[in-house]
Amino acid sequence: MSRCEQVLARLRSPEVATFLTVGGIGYVVDVATFNVLRSHSWLSTVDPSYARVLAVGLAMVVTYLGNRLFTWRDESTGDRRREIGLFIVFNMIGLGLSVAALVISHDLLGLTSRLADNVSANVVGLALGTLFRYWSYRRFVFGVRSAAPTRAPQALLAPRTDEKVGAGPAF
């Protein structure tokens, strides 16, 4: 199978479908929370960045739980604090990619319309951030292993506990 065929097969996998579904739910939680906080709470009268931070924080909780419980439920690094810390760091990098796409479009290229801002941040930036998050979560956060796990050298040298002592031919 060629590399291109491998990539296409991965894109059609249940793992990617679940990851994108969890991310979509997180996006809806983010947008809905931001708008509710901006219109029906004390945050409606203060700087919108407070509502933005709370909305992103809630969406991160939702996407972490969704990915932990559904996308990569069978994978475990064993250290939840490390996993959550990496999840937050990679989320912030993904957010940075979205902001970078907006800054490049708006400030460097001079595309300042509302449509251009939305396309750069919410299409290009969101796509780049999503690709980065999938790669980083799969590789570092949720500890996905290859299909053929390898045994550590120590495990190869240690006696197997499932073998009966004295069974088999004598050496």
Salt bridges, closest charged atoms under 4 A:
GLU15 OE1 - ARG138 NE 2.62
ASP30 OD1 - ARG52 NH1 2.56
GLU75 OE1 - ARG145 NH1 2.39
GLU83 OE1 - ARG68 NH2 2.76
GLU83 OE1 - ARG80 NH1 3.39
ASP117 OD1 - HIS106 ND1 2.75
ASP162 OD2 - ARG160 NH2 2.69
GLU163 OE2 - ARG160 NH1 3.73
